[in-house]
Amino acid sequence: MVGSGWHSRGYLPHFEGGEVAQFVTFRLKDSLPGSVVERWRQELGRDGDAALRRRVEAYLDAGYGAALLREPRVASLVQNALLYYDGTRYRLAAWVVMPNHLHLLASPCGGYTLSGIMHSLKSYTASGVNNILGRKGAFWMEDYFDRYVRDFGHYERVIAYIENNPVKAKLCRRPEGWPFGSARFKQHR
């Protein structure tokens, strides 16, 4: 079990902050080639983290790769898995399942770590999706990006970013028009 503070499983640092709200993004294995990211890192240099994030976001929003989450049965499985442990392992504030990636804003509940939650969620959904599609092999990229939420203003901006992601990617006109996100659920409450 990972304790509090910073740690790394791969190339990304992660923050375990207990019950602190975390903005998490993870993506499909084929959504963004590592060679592209590495080329961008070299182009941007050491101080290009914000520019790199913007490039990655734009690339993901373009829907590259097989975009297996575009398939409604697959997106539904992932969304239902997210909702299943809401309130027991984490408190889910916002989410969106995009064609090749997923964003969520959640706070781990006591006794659960973000890394444990991500491992369980990614493992379960990968197995389920592979079963639905009759395929084998890696589904998700091994790592994920997380950012802890600093204050209420940041919290609100993250929710707006997540829920507007399908609009920005031109998948729908309004956030609640996308069937695999929290904006639609909020509309139907």
Sequence and secondary structure as in RCSB ss.txt:
>XXXX:A:sequence
MVGSGWHSRGYLPHFEGGEVAQFVTFRLKDSLPGSVVERWRQELGRDGDAALRRRVEAYLDAGYGAALLREPRVA
SLVQNALLYYDGTRYRLAAWVVMPNHLHLLASPCGGYTLSGIMHSLKSYTASGVNNILGRKGAFWMEDYFDRYVR
DFGHYERVIAYIENNPVKAKLCRRPEGWPFGSARFKQHR
>XXXX:A:secstr
   SEEEESSSSEEEE TT  EEEEEEBTTSS HHHHHHHHHHH TT HHHHHHHHHHHHHTT S  GGGSHHHH
HHHHHHHHHTBTTTEEEEEEEE SSEEEEEEEE TT  HHHHHHHHHHHHHHHHHHHHT  S  B S  EEEE  
SHHHHHHHHHHHHHHHHHTTS SSGGG SSBHHHHHHT 
